[in-house]
C-alpha cells in the first residue's frame, strides 16, 4: 500500500514538473514569436511603413506580455507621430511589464517626455524621478528633471502673477461698481432734493400768487375807498339822505341868511325914515 502511494506521488510530481516545463517552453516560444514580430515592426517602421509596424507591435504584445520591448517601441512610434496619449499608454505598459531596471528606466524617462509635451510639469518631475530611481547615473534624465522643475516653477510664478492681475482687475471692477452705485444714489438723492425743492417752490409760488392776489385786492379796495369821497358819497358812519334833501347845517345856514336879509331890509327902512335918502349896502353873503 505504501509502495502504491509512493508511486502515485512520484507520478504526480513528474506530471507537475512536466507541465511546468511545458508552460515554460510555451512562454519561451511565445516570447520568441513576440520578439520576432517586434523585429518585423522595427523593420517596417524603419521603412516608414507605420501602419504595418503598428500591426506587428500589437501582435507581439498579444503574443507575450513579457516582451517589454514591443509596447516600448510602439510607444516610441506613437511619440514620433505626436500621438502622445497612445504613446503614454504604451510606455506605462512597458514600465509595468519590464523586469530589468534598465527597461523600467527607459519607460519612465519617456513617460516624463510625454508629460513635458503636454506641459504637465509636475507629473513630468515625478516620472523623471522614478526613472532615476532605476538608473541614477543617466545624465539625460537628470537634465530633463532639472528642466521640468524649472518649467514648473516658472508656470507657478506666471499663474500667481495672472491671479494677482485678475484679483486687481476684479478689485477695480468692484470699485467701479461701487462708484457707479454711489453716483446713482447721489443722483437719486439729488433728484429727490430737486423734487422737494420744486414742490416747495410751487408752494412758494402759490403763496406769492395768493399774496399778489391779496395785494391786488387791497389795491382795488383802497382805490374804491379813495374813489368814494370824489364821487360825493357819504361816510359809512353818517345816515344816508334822500336826493335833493338839505342837511341840518344847510337849513341853519339858510335861516341865518334869511334873518340877516330881513335885518338889512329893516335897517334900510329905518334909515330912509331918518335921512330920507337912499344908502347903498353891500351884501355879506
BELSUL-V493037 format. One record per helix or strand of 2 or more residues. SS is the DSSP state (2 for helix, 1 for strand). FROM is the first residue (numbers start at 1). TO is the last residue. If there is no record, write none. Layout:
[[SS,FROM,TO] [SS,FROM,TO]]
//
This chain:
[[2,2,46] [2,50,63] [2,68,80] [2,84,97] [2,101,117] [2,121,134] [2,139,230] [2,248,275]]
//
